[in-house]
């Protein structure tokens, strides 16, 4: 056998050994094979900016046949979903502030009378500009609907009067973009980066640090010391939380100074909510560490969990643009609720009262994951 054949044989033996070792680690193989398929479906369905079914709150002060015709025009398109009917303008603003509605339509009391007399009547359309993608789509759709409805009314007036003065536009759609009037994308992305960095850093560092101790055999040395499991957990989590908070504050500072992102809410409240979210993601990292046997496996499992969270939470793509099943799935990730909180505090300046549903969701996630992680961690130590 010549030297070339010997080299090929040796190489093939190494290839065979690597395949055998790879196939023995079934969890890693499964995750590796499933991840491309998961990314394909997530990006195929969630990766879209074609916004539809934007939640709309309506304040119809006219309650006339003409106002109902205007509402029917909005209802006929799939750009908006009639989510709420408000009693006054304050309720419209409250629903937009807390994120329950993304747009608001206010029809004045004299709408029907002015339309019947052939006068121009102003109609207010309010848009939550914190998400520029949704805001720009809603703005264009509202202006187009107003122009279309106004043109219909003008045609009807011309049909009634064969001659006479020039017909003025029937509807003056006056739009107002709140929180981000210029619809700057950085104002939307940078607050979201705080959540992404907190989640990625805390989850991956925590999962890797504990598995690293097990790989090196040093965790057994820690177990035989007087250190209690709770003390060991806290000692492992604090440095990772400190690094994550440092990175998040760095992004917030640079975003404010360099990109001029306005911070309209309470910094103390923002840090408190970030701490609650970090507690959740730290416990997720702890839970992953109890399931993984190697650092590589821990990293793969972290990515497997983090990818759908980033795609479905509203960080990259608007949740309103996703199919309904993916909108329901987005509620399974803590990042979804924290992004609503951080953008609400930074861009809208809202307080805890309007963020109670998201706050309650984070508390529930933090408690559940903490119980699971602690129980699994004690079993691994035993």
C-alpha positions, 0 to 999 in steps of 0.5 A: 500500500503506497503512502497516498492510500495510507493517508486516505485510510487514516483520514477516513478512520478519523472521519468515521470516529468523528461521526460515531462521536457525533451520533452518540450525542443525540441531543446535539444532533437533534438540535443541529438538524431541527434548527435550520428547519425552525429558522426556515419556518420562522423567517418564512412566516414571521420575517415580513413587514407587510403589516395587517390587522393593526389594532384600532380604537374608535371614538365616534362622537357623531353616531350618524349614517355618514360616520358609520359609512366612514367606519365601514370603509376602515372596516372593509380593509385588512389594515385595521382591526376594530379592537376598542370603542372609546368613550372619550379622547382620554381613553383613546390616548390611554389605550395607545399609551399602554399599547393595547391599540396602535392607532386611534380614529376620532370622528367629531360630533358635527361630522354627519351635519357637515358632510350633509351640507357639503362642508369639509370636516376634519377627522383625527387619526392618531398613530403610535409611532414607537414602531416605525414599520407599523406607523408608516403602514398605518399612516399611508393606509389612513390617508388613502382611506380618507382620500378614497372616502372623500372622493366618493362623497365628492362624486355624490355631491356632484351628482346632486348638483349639476352646476354650482360652486366647486365641490370642496374635499369632504374629509380632512384626515388630520394625522398625528404620530405620537412618541416618534413623529419622524418615525426614526428606526433607531428610536425603536431598535435601540431600546429593544437592544437592551432586552436582547443584550440582557437575554443573550448575555445572561442566558449564555454566560450562566449556562456556560459557566456552570457546565464549565465547572462540571467539565473541569471537575471543579464543581465537585470541589465546591460541593464538598466545601461549606458553601450551600447550593443557594450561595453557589447559585447566587455567586454564579449569577451575580457576575453574569448579571453585572456584565449584562447590566453593564452592557445594557447601560452602555447601549442606553447611554450611547443611544441617548447621547449619540443617536439622541434616543429620548428617555421620557420615563423613569430610569429607576423603573426601567432598571427595576424592570430590567432586573426582573427580566434579567432574573428570568433569563438568568434562571433560564441559563441555569435551567439549560446548564442542568440539561447540558453536559458540555459547553458546546451543548449548552451554547447550542441549546441557548441558541435554539431557545434564543432564536425564536425569541428574537424572531417572535418577540417583536424585536426584528419584525412587527408582531402585527404582521405575523400570522395569528398562531405566531402572534399567540406563540410570541406570548410564550417568551419573556422578551416579548413583554420586556420589549413592550415595557422598555419601549413604553418607558423610553419612548412613551414615558408611561409608568408602572400602572399602564405596564401591569399586565407585562409586569405580571407576566414577567413575575410569572415567568421569573417564578416558574423558571426559578422553581424549575431551575432550582429543582433541577440544579439540586438534583444535579448536585445530589 
